[in-house]
Every structure is written in structure tokens, then in C-alpha cells.
Amino acid sequence: MFDKLSNQQKGSALAFIGVMFITPDSLLIRLSSIETWTLLFYRGAIPFLVVLLGLIIFYKNNFFNALFKIGYTGIFYVISFSVCNITFIISIQNTNVANTLIMVAMAPMLSAVLAWFFLKEPTNRATWVAILITFLSVTFIFYDSVQLGNIIGDIFGFITALGLAINANLARFARDRDLVPSAVIGKLVVAIFAFFFVENFELVKLDMIIVPLMCVMCVAIPFVLVTIAPRYISAPEVNLFFLLEVILGPIWVWLIIKEQPSTQTIIGGIIIIITIAVHSFLALKKTQIKSN
């Protein structure tokens, strides 16, 4: 059945399903009762084992060949990917879920700035306008977080977005290399790093269900689906699907545990979401026109 779909349908289905699996992630993090480093250990170790098994099945005899081909770019990707995973959890646990996801949504804009500065890729006027609007909106949210005492969480959310932007540029720089093994190694690095800070590995009560469910459903499965999706559709199109996480993530948290973001966060978030959605849509139309 999947073979009968067009590339557009395949890519859209993979991106949509992958992002929908991600949306409860923030809620499950909130519902878990284990401390930060224990959570990070399991979010590194379990997805590493699951995806590693998948890669071994996929690559078969070429697995080690693919692993050793990542090069220096792949090593930098491992570092950046690992940092992202750590800062995301720290951010979620130190500010509202909405704030974290809004910060992470800035990744495409930060990626454009880094591409212009490091890769010397031209950035059009529409992108600069979008970057300015998102920057002002984030400043507005930051100011509100300072008043509420959530600024640390917001800063780590911004660092996560910056790390994701670096990852995107590394992948663009090394187009001829498969960096999927780098991300898998990154998960292992997170697990090893967290291991030295864990005081108790025991999972009790609901955590025995929540943590494995989170690691497989919200981390491992989406990782595979979202990695495959860009083979069929463009990056701007994939970015549009990721806006679903920014919208639905805080809604799940609000519905289940009644965590409500501040008015300033809602206003700033709406502006950022609309800006990125419009920018991604225009970029997508431009790409389609060129391909025709």
C-alpha cells in the first residue's frame, strides 16, 4: 500500500505520523517522577538500543562502514545532538512546556542565520524579516520569564534550538554523508554522560510504564520517521509539520495537568508560529515553482 503512494504522500505521511508521536513527549516528561539525570539516562539508552537494532537490520553488513564514514562532521553532530537532548529536558523541567517548545520552534530561523554566516548561503529579505519578528517575540517572552523566574528554562530552550540549527547546518554541509549513525551515537553519549550523575536507576509505579513508552513512542519511532521523511518532501515542508508539536504539546499538558502558559507566552508564541508557518509555506511554494 505504501508503495502505491506518491513521494509527496509518503513524505507527508511520515512527517505527520512522526510529529504526532512526538507531541505527548512534554506531557510524559511532566508526568514522570524520576529526577533529571535518571530521565536523561533512559532517554538516551532506550532509544539508542531500539534505533541501533533498526539500523543493524537496515544496513546489514554495511553498518560498521556507515558508522566509520561519519567523519569529523559526524563527530561535531554527535556533540551538538547530545547537548540538544540534555538542554531540552533541563528546559522542560525549569519553565512552562509552551515556553520550551516555542524556543525550539526558532530552530529554522537560527539555522538560516548560521547558514548565512558560516556556509555563506544567501538569505532573502523575507527570511530576515521573519528572523527579526521571531527575535522580538522571544525577547518579549524572555522578559515575561524574568518576572516569573522561569528564565533559566527559557535559556536552555533557546540553546536547544541553537543546537538543532547547528545540526541542520552540519547535515547541509555534509550532504554526501549519512549522519543518522551520528544521532544514534549521540543518544549513547547522553546515556553515558547522565550515568555518572544518576543516584537511583530504579523505576517505580507509573514510571515503569511512562518512561519506556516515552523513549520508544516519543523518541525512537519519531526519530526514524522524521529522518526518512526529507527523502520524499522538502525541508520547509517538514518544518511545517513540526509546528504541530508547538501547538499540540502545550495543549496535552494543559488538558491533563492544567499547566497554563502566561498571556505573554501565548501572544509571543502565536506570533512566532504564524511567522514560521508563513515563511515555511512561502519557501515551499518557491521550491515547488522552481521544480516545475
N, C-alpha and C positions, 0 to 999 in steps of 0.2 A: 504493500500500500504506500509506504514512504517513497519508494522508487518512482511511483506514478506522479508525485508532486513536482511542481516546477521548483527551480532554485530559490525563487522568491518565497514560495510557500514553505519550503524546507527550512530556510534560514529564519523566517518569521516565527515558525512553529517552535524551533529550537530555542530562540531567544526568549519568546513569550513563556514557554514552559520553564526554562531555566530561571528567569527572573521571578516568576510566580513562586517557585520553590524557595527563593531567597527571601521573599517578603516577610515570612514569620520569624526570620532569624533573630531580629532585635527583640521580639516578644519572648522567644525561648531563652535568650540571654538574660532577660529580666526575671523570668520565672525560675531560672536555676539558682540554687542557694550556695553553690561552691564558690570559693574565693578566686580572684582573678587569675593567678598563675596556674591553678589546677584546671580552670576552664581553658586557658590558652594551651596547656599541655594536651588535653584531649582534642581540642580543635585543630591541633597540629598533627597528632599521632593517628587519630582515626581516619581523617581524610587522606593522609599520606598512605596508609595501608590500603584503603579502598581504591584510590586512583592509581597507585603503584601496580596493584593487581590488574587493573584495567589496561594500563599501558603495556605491561608484560604480555597480556593476551593480544593487544593490538599490534605491537611492534615485533613480537615473537623473537626471532634470532637477532633482529636489528636493535634490540632495546639498548644494549650497552654502547653500541655505535652511536645511537641518537643521544645518549647521555653524555658521551665524551665530546660531542660536536657542539655543545652549547658555547664553548669558548669564553673569552673574558666578558663579553656582553652578557652571556648567560649567568656568569658569577655575580655581576652587578645586579642582574634581575633577581637573583636569589636573595641578595641583601635587601633590596628595595621591597620585594614581595613579603619578606619576613617582617620587616618593620611595619608595613601596612597592616598585617594581621594582628600585630601586637597593639599598635596605636588605636585600631578600630575598637577593640574590646575595652581598652582604657577609656576611650572617649564615651562609649555607651554607658559605662559604669560611673561616669562623672558629669553627665549632663542629660538633658532630655533626648530621647530617641530621635525626635524630629530634628533637633539641632545637629546631631551627628550625621544623619542621612542627608541633610541639606548641605553640610560641609562637603560630604563625599560627592554630592552631585556636581560640585565645582570642578571635578577632575577633568572633564573635556576642555573647559576654559583654560585651566592651568596647563594642560597638555599643549594647547595652541601657543601659549606664551613660551614654553620650553622649546617647542619645535622651532619657533621663530628665532630664539636666542642661540640655541645650540646646533640645530640642524640647518639653520639659515633658510627655513621654509617660509615663503611669503604668507603674511596674514592679512586678509582683506579687511576693509573698513567695517563690514557688518560684524565680524568676529571681535574687533577691537571695541565696538560699541557694546556687544554682549559681555565682554570681559569687564568693561567699566561698570555696567549695570550690576553684574553679579558681585563685583568688588564692593560697591557701595552698599548693596543689600547685606553682604556678610559683615561689613563694618557696623551696620545697624543692629544686626543680631548679636555681634560681639559686645556692643555697648550694653545691650539688654542683659547679656550673660554676666557681665561685670557686676551689674546691680544685683543679680540673683545669686552670684557666687558660683556660676557654672563655667567660668571662663576656661579653666583647665581642660574640661571635657571638650569644649569647642576647639581649643588649640590643637588637641590631639586628633580631633576630627579633620581639621584643616591639614595636619601632617599626613593623615591617611589619604586625603585627596591628592596631596602633592606626590605621595609615593605612587599612587595609581597613575598619575600623569607621567611620572618618570618611567614607570613600566611600559606605558603606551609608546613613549618615545624610544625606549630601548628596543621594543618589538619592531618599531618602524625602521630604526637604524639597522637592525639585523633581519631584514625581510627574508633573507635566504636561509635562515636558521630556524629550527623548530625549538621554541623556548618553553614548550609545555613541560618537558622534564625539569626545567629550572624551577617552575612553580611547584612541582612535586617535591623537589629538594628543599624549597623554601618552607613547605609545611613541616618537613623533618627538622629543619633548623629551628623553627618556632617551638616544636616539641622538646628538642634538646635544650634550648635556651631556658624554657619555662621549667623544665625538670629540676634545675638547680635551685629554684625558688619555691617549689611546691612543698608544703608542710604535711599535707594529707591527700593521698590519692583516692581515698575511699569515696564511693558514690552511695548516697543513702536516699531512701524514699523515692520521690518523684525524679530525682536527678538520674537515677538508673535508666529512666525512660527518656527524659528530656535531653540529656547530653548526647547519647548515641543518635537519637533522632535528629537533633540539630546538626551534628557533624556529618551525617550521611545525607539527609534531605536538604539542608540549607547550605552546605558547604561542598561536599564531594560531588553530588549529582549536578548542581548548577555549574560548578567549575567545568565539568566535561561538556555540558550542553552549550554554555556560553563561549567556550573555546572553539567549538566546532561551528557555531553559527556564522562567524565572519567569513567562512569559506563560501557561503551562499549569498549573503547580503552585505552591504557596505557598513563601515564603522558608524557613520552618522545614524543609520537605521537601528543598529544595535543600541546606541546611546539613547534613542527614543524609548526603547523598551525598559531601559534601566530607570527611567523616570517613574515607572510603576512602583519600584521599591521605595522611592522617596515619598510617594503618595500613600501607598498601602501600609508600609511599615509602621508609621505612627498611628494609623487607624487601628491596626490589630492591637497595638499596645493600649490605645485609648479604650477600645471596646472591652478588653479583658481585665486590665488592671487600672483603668481610669487615669492614666498619666496624660495630662493635657499640656501641650506646649503653650508658651506665653503668646500674647497678642502680637508682639513684635516679631517673634519667630514665625508665626503664621503669615504675617504680612510679608516679611523678608523672604520666606520660603516660597510663597506664591509667585512673587516677582522673579525669583531665581528659576523656578520650574518653568514658568511661561517663557522666560528669556531663552533658556536652554532648549526648550521644545521648539520654539520658533526658529532658533538658529539651526538646530539639527534638521528640521523639516526643510528649510531653505537650502542647506548643504546637500540634503538628499535629492531635492529637485534638480539642483545644479549638476549633481553626479549623474542622474538619470538622463538629463538633457545631453550631456557630453557623450554618454554611452550610446545614445540614439543617433 
